[in-house]
Amino acid sequence: MHTITQEVKTLKGMVDEFSRFAQLPSPSMVPSNLNAIMESTLASYDGRLDGVEVVKKLAPDLPLTQVDPEQLKRVLVNLIDNALEAMDQSDRRQLSLSSRFFPSRETIRLAVRDSGQGIAAADRDKLFLPYFSTRKRGTGLGLAIASRIVADHKGYIHVEDNSPRGASFVIELPAL
């Protein structure tokens, strides 16, 4: 009975995620401060980061950019949730959030890094495809939705190795 209940919950989660992926609303773009969105997203984790060292390296000179703050927050929540899960078995649990402005490219770069097990090279090209997951409980839609939201914002998301271990998810968005 327990197994059936768990499987039903998993299937319900998949259906809910698929529904959100298929019916993602158009972004309501407004000039926004990405540092403020990152801080607000992190604040929603108050009391849930016990045992996790949080490092913030937010650029003070960040210009505004056109984004839908709620959709971008959804992307960051997905990346942070994934990072926290990736660090479940880690001795050192460090979550790092950073922002940086590249004036020559008029680009803002956000990164969410963890000290988890990292992403296998063979999985990197598939990470943002719908229904691909490296986790048993994953639906494979979280990163696909994140990628679509970032693309709707005329941006790009990719994964890199985090040194000395873990993963770094990088979002690049155009500055105003």
LINVEN-V736227 format. One record per backbone hydrogen bond with DSSP energy under -0.5 kcal/mol. CO is the residue of the C=O (numbers start at 1). NH is the residue of the N-H. E is the energy in kcal/mol with one decimal. If there is no record, write none. Layout:
<<CO & NH & E> <CO & NH & E>>
This chain:
<<1 & 5 & -2.4> <2 & 6 & -2.4> <3 & 7 & -2.4> <4 & 8 & -2.4> <5 & 9 & -2.1> <6 & 10 & -2.3> <7 & 11 & -2.7> <8 & 12 & -2.6> <9 & 13 & -2.4> <10 & 14 & -2.2> <11 & 15 & -2.5> <12 & 16 & -2.7> <13 & 17 & -2.6> <14 & 18 & -2.7> <15 & 19 & -2.5> <16 & 20 & -2.2> <17 & 21 & -2.6> <18 & 22 & -2.9> <19 & 23 & -1.8> <21 & 24 & -0.8> <27 & 29 & -1.0> <30 & 67 & -2.1> <32 & 34 & -0.7> <32 & 65 & -2.0> <33 & 37 & -1.7> <34 & 38 & -2.5> <35 & 39 & -2.8> <36 & 40 & -2.5> <37 & 41 & -2.3> <38 & 42 & -2.5> <39 & 43 & -2.3> <40 & 44 & -1.1> <41 & 44 & -0.7> <42 & 45 & -1.9> <43 & 46 & -1.7> <45 & 48 & -2.9> <49 & 52 & -2.2> <51 & 53 & -0.5> <52 & 54 & -0.6> <53 & 55 & -0.5> <53 & 95 & -2.8> <55 & 97 & -2.7> <57 & 59 & -0.5> <57 & 99 & -2.1> <59 & 62 & -0.9> <64 & 176 & -2.7> <65 & 32 & -2.9> <65 & 67 & -0.8> <67 & 30 & -2.5> <67 & 69 & -0.8> <68 & 72 & -2.6> <69 & 73 & -2.3> <70 & 74 & -1.9> <71 & 75 & -1.7> <72 & 76 & -2.4> <73 & 77 & -2.8> <74 & 78 & -2.1> <75 & 79 & -2.3> <76 & 80 & -2.8> <77 & 81 & -3.0> <78 & 82 & -2.4> <79 & 83 & -2.3> <80 & 84 & -2.9> <81 & 85 & -2.3> <82 & 86 & -2.4> <83 & 87 & -1.2> <85 & 88 & -1.4> <86 & 117 & -0.8> <87 & 90 & -1.7> <91 & 93 & -0.6> <92 & 94 & -0.8> <93 & 53 & -3.1> <94 & 115 & -0.6> <95 & 55 & -2.9> <96 & 113 & -2.9> <97 & 57 & -2.7> <98 & 111 & -2.2> <100 & 109 & -3.2> <101 & 103 & -0.7> <102 & 105 & -0.9> <102 & 106 & -1.1> <102 & 107 & -1.7> <106 & 175 & -2.5> <107 & 102 & -3.2> <108 & 110 & -0.5> <108 & 173 & -2.7> <109 & 100 & -1.6> <110 & 171 & -2.9> <111 & 98 & -2.2> <112 & 169 & -2.7> <113 & 96 & -2.5> <120 & 123 & -1.5> <120 & 124 & -0.9> <121 & 124 & -0.7> <123 & 126 & -1.1> <123 & 127 & -1.2> <126 & 129 & -2.1> <129 & 132 & -1.6> <131 & 133 & -0.5> <140 & 131 & -1.6> <140 & 132 & -0.8> <141 & 145 & -2.8> <142 & 146 & -2.3> <143 & 147 & -2.6> <144 & 148 & -2.0> <145 & 149 & -2.6> <146 & 150 & -2.5> <147 & 151 & -2.4> <148 & 152 & -2.4> <149 & 153 & -0.9> <150 & 153 & -0.7> <150 & 155 & -2.4> <151 & 154 & -2.0> <156 & 172 & -3.0> <158 & 170 & -3.0> <160 & 168 & -2.5> <166 & 162 & -1.8> <167 & 114 & -2.3> <168 & 160 & -2.5> <168 & 170 & -0.6> <169 & 112 & -2.3> <170 & 158 & -2.2> <171 & 110 & -3.0> <172 & 156 & -2.0> <173 & 108 & -3.3>>
